Amino acid sequence: MPFGLKSIWFQLATEVAVIAWFIARFSNKYAAGVFDGSDGLIALGKTMLWFIAATIVAMIAVHIVGVIILAIAEGGKEPDTTTDERDRAIEASGDKVSNSLSGVGFLGGILLMTFGYGVAVVIATMFVGCLFGAIVGNVVKLRAYAEG
């Protein structure tokens, strides 16, 4: 299995975990009214910054730990990180899908704002849209690798 393919699996696992964690935590805070009132935007900003930072840290940590585990499982063999035209084409096609869906998530947030939804719902929609775009983009990459 190429190193890039392993990396995609690490990213996908992390993205799915983070989006599930975000939805659960955010919906609880939203239902509890944490984002209401005069300090609601401050709480929303802190919550979103925390989740963005946690997402970045999780991506890096899972990738590092995953690479170490794979290296141990493969007997300490150095991973082949070379990329060819096929790898670059797969990466580009997945990134196009990811960017497009992230843009749709952003647009969805703007549309919700237009119809009077609160800032917390708008921001959460945009964040989930970006993560969902990344997930689908990685699924597209995995499918491309599977098709050969």
KAVEN-V27666 format. One record per residue. N is the residue number from 0. RES is the residue in one small letter. SS is DSSP state (H for helix, E for strand, C for the rest). PHI is phi as a letter, one per 30 degrees, with the letter a starting at -180 (NA if undefined). Layout:
n: {N | N}
res: {RES | RES}
ss: {SS | SS}
phi: {PHI | PHI}
This chain:
n: {0 | 1 | 2 | 3 | 4 | 5 | 6 | 7 | 8 | 9 | 10 | 11 | 12 | 13 | 14 | 15 | 16 | 17 | 18 | 19 | 20 | 21 | 22 | 23 | 24 | 25 | 26 | 27 | 28 | 29 | 30 | 31 | 32 | 33 | 34 | 35 | 36 | 37 | 38 | 39 | 40 | 41 | 42 | 43 | 44 | 45 | 46 | 47 | 48 | 49 | 50 | 51 | 52 | 53 | 54 | 55 | 56 | 57 | 58 | 59 | 60 | 61 | 62 | 63 | 64 | 65 | 66 | 67 | 68 | 69 | 70 | 71 | 72 | 73 | 74 | 75 | 76 | 77 | 78 | 79 | 80 | 81 | 82 | 83 | 84 | 85 | 86 | 87 | 88 | 89 | 90 | 91 | 92 | 93 | 94 | 95 | 96 | 97 | 98 | 99 | 100 | 101 | 102 | 103 | 104 | 105 | 106 | 107 | 108 | 109 | 110 | 111 | 112 | 113 | 114 | 115 | 116 | 117 | 118 | 119 | 120 | 121 | 122 | 123 | 124 | 125 | 126 | 127 | 128 | 129 | 130 | 131 | 132 | 133 | 134 | 135 | 136 | 137 | 138 | 139 | 140 | 141 | 142 | 143 | 144 | 145 | 146 | 147}
res: {m | p | f | g | l | k | s | i | w | f | q | l | a | t | e | v | a | v | i | a | w | f | i | a | r | f | s | n | k | y | a | a | g | v | f | d | g | s | d | g | l | i | a | l | g | k | t | m | l | w | f | i | a | a | t | i | v | a | m | i | a | v | h | i | v | g | v | i | i | l | a | i | a | e | g | g | k | e | p | d | t | t | t | d | e | r | d | r | a | i | e | a | s | g | d | k | v | s | n | s | l | s | g | v | g | f | l | g | g | i | l | l | m | t | f | g | y | g | v | a | v | v | i | a | t | m | f | v | g | c | l | f | g | a | i | v | g | n | v | v | k | l | r | a | y | a | e | g}
ss: {C | C | H | H | H | H | H | H | H | H | H | H | H | H | H | H | H | H | H | H | H | H | H | H | H | H | H | H | H | H | H | C | C | C | C | C | C | C | C | H | H | H | H | H | H | H | H | H | H | H | H | H | H | H | H | H | H | H | H | H | H | H | H | H | H | H | H | H | H | H | H | H | H | C | C | C | C | C | C | C | C | C | C | C | H | H | H | H | H | H | H | H | H | H | H | H | H | H | H | H | H | H | H | H | H | H | H | H | H | H | H | H | H | H | C | C | C | C | H | H | H | H | H | H | H | H | H | H | H | H | H | H | H | H | H | H | H | H | H | H | H | H | H | H | H | H | H | C}
phi: {NA | d | e | d | d | d | d | d | d | d | d | d | d | d | d | d | d | d | d | d | d | d | d | d | d | d | d | d | d | d | d | d | i | d | c | c | i | d | c | d | d | d | d | d | d | d | d | d | d | d | d | d | d | d | d | d | d | d | e | d | d | d | d | d | d | d | d | d | d | d | d | d | d | c | i | i | d | d | d | d | c | d | b | b | d | d | d | d | d | d | d | d | d | d | d | d | d | e | d | d | d | d | d | d | d | d | d | e | d | d | d | d | d | d | c | j | d | d | e | d | d | d | d | d | d | d | d | d | d | d | d | d | d | d | d | d | e | d | d | d | d | d | d | d | d | d | d | i}
